[in-house]
Amino acid sequence: MTLQGRSFIEPPDFAEDEYEKIFSLAERVMASPQDYAESAKGRLLATLFYEPSTRTRFSFEAAMLKLGGQVMGFSGENSSSAAKGESISDTVRTVACYADIAVIRHPKEGSARVAAMAAGIPIVNGGDGGHQHPTQTLTDLMTIRSEKGRLTGLKVGLCGDLKFGRTVHSLVRALCRYEGIEFILISPEELRVPDYVKAEIRRGCGSVYREVERMQDVLPELDILYMTRVQKERFFNEDDYVRLKDRYVLDAVKMKLAPKDMIVMHPLPRVNEIATEVDADPRAVYFKQVRNGMYARMALILSLLGV
Protein backbone atom coordinates (compact mmCIF):
# COMPACT_ATOMS: atom_id res chain seq x y z
CA MET A 1 0.00 0.00 0.00
CA THR A 2 1.40 3.37 -0.99
CA LEU A 3 1.91 6.17 1.52
CA GLN A 4 0.86 8.78 -1.02
CA GLY A 5 -2.09 10.87 0.12
CA ARG A 6 -2.23 9.39 3.61
CA SER A 7 -2.08 11.27 6.91
CA PHE A 8 0.28 10.50 9.82
CA ILE A 9 -1.52 11.02 13.12
CA GLU A 10 -0.28 8.18 15.37
CA PRO A 11 2.65 5.74 15.08
CA PRO A 12 0.42 2.72 14.27
CA ASP A 13 -0.79 4.52 11.13
CA PHE A 14 2.26 3.04 9.39
CA ALA A 15 3.34 -0.60 9.37
CA GLU A 16 6.90 -1.67 10.16
CA ASP A 17 7.78 -2.17 6.49
CA GLU A 18 6.48 1.32 5.73
CA TYR A 19 8.75 2.75 8.42
CA GLU A 20 11.63 0.89 6.79
CA LYS A 21 10.83 2.47 3.42
CA ILE A 22 10.90 5.93 5.02
CA PHE A 23 14.18 5.21 6.83
CA SER A 24 15.78 3.95 3.63
CA LEU A 25 14.62 7.00 1.73
CA ALA A 26 15.87 9.29 4.51
CA GLU A 27 19.29 7.64 4.32
CA ARG A 28 19.41 8.18 0.56
CA VAL A 29 18.44 11.84 0.98
CA MET A 30 21.09 12.25 3.68
CA ALA A 31 23.74 10.68 1.45
CA SER A 32 22.87 12.70 -1.67
CA PRO A 33 20.75 15.75 -0.76
CA GLN A 34 21.51 17.40 -4.11
CA ASP A 35 19.59 14.61 -5.89
CA TYR A 36 16.39 15.67 -4.09
CA ALA A 37 16.85 19.44 -4.16
CA GLU A 38 13.92 20.00 -6.53
CA SER A 39 11.77 16.97 -5.73
CA ALA A 40 8.98 19.04 -4.17
CA LYS A 41 9.26 22.01 -6.52
CA GLY A 42 5.86 23.63 -6.96
CA ARG A 43 4.48 22.01 -3.77
CA LEU A 44 3.41 23.94 -0.67
CA LEU A 45 3.60 22.89 2.99
CA ALA A 46 1.36 24.58 5.59
CA THR A 47 2.60 24.70 9.20
CA LEU A 48 -0.33 25.23 11.60
CA PHE A 49 1.28 25.65 15.00
CA TYR A 50 -1.12 26.58 17.78
CA GLU A 51 1.64 25.87 20.32
CA PRO A 52 5.28 27.06 20.45
CA SER A 53 7.90 24.96 18.68
CA THR A 54 11.49 25.22 17.54
CA ARG A 55 12.69 21.82 16.29
CA THR A 56 9.45 20.41 14.90
CA ARG A 57 8.39 23.55 13.06
CA PHE A 58 11.85 24.49 11.79
CA SER A 59 12.71 20.94 10.74
CA PHE A 60 9.52 20.66 8.69
CA GLU A 61 10.14 24.04 7.10
CA ALA A 62 13.81 23.24 6.43
CA ALA A 63 12.82 19.84 5.03
CA MET A 64 10.34 21.33 2.56
CA LEU A 65 12.67 24.15 1.50
CA LYS A 66 15.57 21.73 0.96
CA LEU A 67 13.28 19.67 -1.27
CA GLY A 68 12.61 22.74 -3.41
CA GLY A 69 9.08 23.35 -2.08
CA GLN A 70 7.59 26.34 -0.32
CA VAL A 71 6.15 26.95 3.15
CA MET A 72 3.38 29.05 4.66
CA GLY A 73 1.78 29.01 8.09
CA PHE A 74 1.44 30.51 11.54
CA SER A 75 3.27 29.99 14.81
CA GLY A 76 0.65 30.90 17.37
CA GLU A 77 -3.10 30.76 17.87
CA ASN A 78 -3.31 34.54 18.08
CA SER A 79 -1.80 34.92 14.62
CA SER A 80 -4.60 32.91 12.99
CA SER A 81 -8.39 33.09 12.76
CA ALA A 82 -8.52 30.74 15.74
CA ALA A 83 -8.29 33.95 17.78
CA LYS A 84 -11.67 34.85 16.26
CA GLY A 85 -13.14 31.49 17.20
CA GLU A 86 -12.63 29.57 13.96
CA SER A 87 -12.72 25.78 14.37
CA ILE A 88 -9.82 23.49 13.50
CA SER A 89 -11.96 21.88 10.80
CA ASP A 90 -12.68 25.17 9.07
CA THR A 91 -9.06 26.25 9.32
CA VAL A 92 -7.69 23.10 7.69
CA ARG A 93 -10.40 23.06 5.01
CA THR A 94 -9.37 26.59 4.13
CA VAL A 95 -5.66 25.77 4.16
CA ALA A 96 -6.28 22.73 1.96
CA CYS A 97 -7.43 25.12 -0.77
CA TYR A 98 -3.86 26.46 -0.92
CA ALA A 99 -1.45 23.80 0.34
CA ASP A 100 -0.53 20.27 -0.75
CA ILE A 101 0.30 19.00 2.74
CA ALA A 102 0.00 20.38 6.29
CA VAL A 103 1.48 19.76 9.72
CA ILE A 104 -0.50 20.76 12.81
CA ARG A 105 0.48 21.18 16.45
CA HIS A 106 -2.31 21.82 18.94
CA PRO A 107 -2.69 21.66 22.74
CA LYS A 108 -5.85 19.53 22.58
CA GLU A 109 -5.57 15.75 22.32
CA GLY A 110 -7.21 14.39 19.19
CA SER A 111 -6.99 17.70 17.32
CA ALA A 112 -4.80 16.28 14.55
CA ARG A 113 -7.29 13.47 13.92
CA VAL A 114 -10.08 16.04 13.61
CA ALA A 115 -7.95 18.00 11.14
CA ALA A 116 -7.23 14.89 9.05
CA MET A 117 -10.95 14.05 8.85
CA ALA A 118 -11.75 17.55 7.56
CA ALA A 119 -8.89 18.09 5.14
CA GLY A 120 -8.53 16.75 1.63
CA ILE A 121 -4.73 16.77 1.84
CA PRO A 122 -2.25 14.74 3.94
CA ILE A 123 -2.15 15.95 7.56
CA VAL A 124 0.83 15.29 9.82
CA ASN A 125 0.48 15.44 13.59
CA GLY A 126 3.20 17.71 14.98
CA GLY A 127 2.03 17.04 18.55
CA ASP A 128 -1.45 17.04 20.08
CA GLY A 129 -1.39 17.92 23.76
CA GLY A 130 0.04 15.15 25.94
CA HIS A 131 -1.11 12.48 23.48
CA GLN A 132 1.10 11.68 20.47
CA HIS A 133 4.06 13.07 18.51
CA PRO A 134 4.58 10.59 15.65
CA THR A 135 7.23 12.48 13.65
CA GLN A 136 9.40 12.71 16.77
CA THR A 137 8.93 8.95 17.00
CA LEU A 138 10.01 8.62 13.37
CA THR A 139 13.13 10.60 14.29
CA ASP A 140 13.73 8.50 17.41
CA LEU A 141 13.39 5.18 15.59
CA MET A 142 15.72 6.35 12.84
CA THR A 143 18.29 7.40 15.45
CA ILE A 144 18.04 4.11 17.36
CA ARG A 145 18.32 2.14 14.12
CA SER A 146 21.40 4.14 13.11
CA GLU A 147 23.16 4.08 16.48
CA LYS A 148 22.29 0.57 17.70
CA GLY A 149 21.91 -1.17 14.33
CA ARG A 150 18.53 -2.66 15.22
CA LEU A 151 15.07 -1.99 16.62
CA THR A 152 14.69 -5.32 18.40
CA GLY A 153 16.05 -6.80 21.61
CA LEU A 154 16.63 -3.50 23.38
CA LYS A 155 16.39 -2.42 27.00
CA VAL A 156 15.02 1.13 26.95
CA GLY A 157 14.94 3.42 29.98
CA LEU A 158 12.40 6.23 29.77
CA CYS A 159 13.02 8.87 32.41
CA GLY A 160 11.18 11.96 33.68
CA ASP A 161 7.70 13.11 32.77
CA LEU A 162 6.11 9.91 31.52
CA LYS A 163 2.57 11.05 32.27
CA PHE A 164 2.33 14.07 29.97
CA GLY A 165 5.25 13.25 27.65
CA ARG A 166 3.70 12.72 24.20
CA THR A 167 7.11 11.79 22.78
CA VAL A 168 7.30 8.93 25.29
CA HIS A 169 3.76 7.75 24.55
CA SER A 170 4.44 7.74 20.81
CA LEU A 171 7.80 5.97 21.12
CA VAL A 172 6.37 3.24 23.34
CA ARG A 173 3.51 2.62 20.89
CA ALA A 174 5.99 2.24 18.03
CA LEU A 175 8.72 0.23 19.79
CA CYS A 176 6.40 -2.32 21.40
CA ARG A 177 5.62 -3.65 17.91
CA TYR A 178 9.23 -4.86 17.66
CA GLU A 179 10.35 -8.08 19.33
CA GLY A 180 12.22 -8.26 22.61
CA ILE A 181 11.78 -4.71 23.90
CA GLU A 182 12.02 -4.17 27.66
CA PHE A 183 10.90 -0.79 28.95
CA ILE A 184 12.18 0.52 32.26
CA LEU A 185 9.92 3.40 33.29
CA ILE A 186 11.79 5.83 35.55
CA SER A 187 9.58 8.45 37.17
CA PRO A 188 8.07 9.63 40.44
CA GLU A 189 4.65 8.18 41.20
CA GLU A 190 2.94 11.43 40.16
CA LEU A 191 4.40 11.27 36.62
CA ARG A 192 4.01 7.59 35.78
CA VAL A 193 3.03 6.37 32.32
CA PRO A 194 -0.76 6.35 31.81
CA ASP A 195 -2.52 2.99 31.99
CA TYR A 196 -3.45 3.02 28.29
CA VAL A 197 0.26 3.17 27.38
CA LYS A 198 1.03 0.22 29.68
CA ALA A 199 -1.77 -1.68 27.97
CA GLU A 200 -0.06 -1.04 24.63
CA ILE A 201 3.14 -2.60 26.01
CA ARG A 202 1.29 -5.69 27.21
CA ARG A 203 -0.22 -6.12 23.75
CA GLY A 204 3.19 -5.78 22.08
CA CYS A 205 5.47 -8.41 20.56
CA GLY A 206 6.70 -9.85 23.84
CA SER A 207 7.33 -6.42 25.34
CA VAL A 208 7.64 -6.11 29.12
CA TYR A 209 8.01 -3.18 31.50
CA ARG A 210 8.87 -2.33 35.07
CA GLU A 211 8.54 0.90 36.99
CA VAL A 212 11.32 2.34 39.18
CA GLU A 213 11.98 5.68 40.83
CA ARG A 214 15.80 5.80 40.88
CA MET A 215 17.74 6.30 37.66
CA GLN A 216 21.03 5.18 39.22
CA ASP A 217 19.66 1.72 40.01
CA VAL A 218 19.03 0.81 36.37
CA LEU A 219 21.65 2.80 34.41
CA PRO A 220 24.16 -0.11 34.29
CA GLU A 221 21.73 -2.33 32.35
CA LEU A 222 20.37 0.04 29.68
CA ASP A 223 20.91 0.09 25.93
CA ILE A 224 19.09 3.42 25.63
CA LEU A 225 18.30 6.17 28.13
CA TYR A 226 15.56 8.47 26.85
CA MET A 227 15.42 11.59 29.02
CA THR A 228 12.48 14.01 29.09
CA ARG A 229 11.86 17.35 30.74
CA VAL A 230 9.12 17.94 33.28
CA GLN A 231 6.72 20.07 31.25
CA LYS A 232 5.66 23.19 33.11
CA GLU A 233 2.93 23.93 30.56
CA ARG A 234 1.10 20.66 31.40
CA PHE A 235 0.81 21.37 35.15
CA PHE A 236 -2.23 22.99 36.72
CA ASN A 237 -0.44 23.48 40.04
CA GLU A 238 2.89 25.36 39.97
CA ASP A 239 3.89 23.97 43.39
CA ASP A 240 3.78 20.44 41.97
CA TYR A 241 5.95 21.51 39.04
CA VAL A 242 8.55 23.15 41.29
CA ARG A 243 8.65 20.05 43.50
CA LEU A 244 9.21 17.66 40.60
CA LYS A 245 11.12 19.63 37.95
CA ASP A 246 14.64 18.71 39.10
CA ARG A 247 13.90 15.19 40.29
CA TYR A 248 16.15 13.66 37.62
CA VAL A 249 19.41 15.23 36.44
CA LEU A 250 21.82 13.25 34.29
CA ASP A 251 25.41 14.36 34.80
CA ALA A 252 28.93 13.06 34.21
CA VAL A 253 28.99 11.21 37.55
CA LYS A 254 25.86 9.22 36.70
CA MET A 255 27.14 8.55 33.18
CA LYS A 256 30.01 6.57 34.75
CA LEU A 257 27.40 4.02 35.84
CA ALA A 258 26.16 3.47 32.29
CA PRO A 259 27.48 0.94 29.74
CA LYS A 260 29.99 2.24 27.24
CA ASP A 261 27.62 1.52 24.35
CA MET A 262 24.47 3.01 25.90
CA ILE A 263 23.06 6.02 24.05
CA VAL A 264 21.38 9.04 25.63
CA MET A 265 18.42 10.49 23.77
CA HIS A 266 16.18 13.50 24.43
CA PRO A 267 13.43 15.01 22.25
CA LEU A 268 14.48 18.49 23.40
CA PRO A 269 14.16 21.20 24.57
CA ARG A 270 15.99 20.37 27.77
CA VAL A 271 15.90 22.47 30.90
CA ASN A 272 18.01 21.03 33.75
CA GLU A 273 17.55 17.28 33.25
CA ILE A 274 20.82 16.79 31.30
CA ALA A 275 23.88 18.71 32.44
CA THR A 276 25.73 20.39 29.58
CA GLU A 277 28.87 18.45 30.53
CA VAL A 278 27.18 15.33 29.12
CA ASP A 279 27.12 16.89 25.64
CA ALA A 280 30.77 15.99 25.11
CA ASP A 281 30.14 12.31 25.89
CA PRO A 282 30.05 10.27 22.64
CA ARG A 283 27.02 8.42 24.01
CA ALA A 284 24.95 11.65 23.91
CA VAL A 285 23.08 11.58 20.58
CA TYR A 286 20.29 14.12 21.15
CA PHE A 287 21.70 16.65 18.70
CA LYS A 288 22.12 13.86 16.16
CA GLN A 289 18.39 13.28 16.72
CA VAL A 290 17.74 16.87 15.65
CA ARG A 291 19.65 16.38 12.39
CA ASN A 292 18.02 13.01 11.76
CA GLY A 293 14.63 14.65 12.32
CA MET A 294 15.03 16.89 9.29
CA TYR A 295 15.93 14.00 6.99
CA ALA A 296 13.17 11.81 8.40
CA ARG A 297 10.66 14.58 7.70
CA MET A 298 12.07 15.10 4.19
CA ALA A 299 11.45 11.42 3.51
CA LEU A 300 7.97 11.62 5.04
CA ILE A 301 7.01 14.62 2.91
CA LEU A 302 8.24 12.90 -0.26
CA SER A 303 6.33 9.73 0.64
CA LEU A 304 3.03 11.44 1.46
CA LEU A 305 3.22 13.61 -1.64
CA GLY A 306 4.21 10.65 -3.78
CA VAL A 307 7.16 12.41 -5.41
Beta strands, then each sheet from edge to edge (+ up, - down):
strand 1: 44-49
strand 2: 70-74
strand 3: 101-106
strand 4: 123-128
strand 5: 155-159
strand 6: 182-186
strand 7: 208-212
strand 8: 224-227
strand 9: 263-265
sheet 1: 2+ 1+ 3+ 4+
sheet 2: 7+ 6+ 5+ 8+ 9+
end
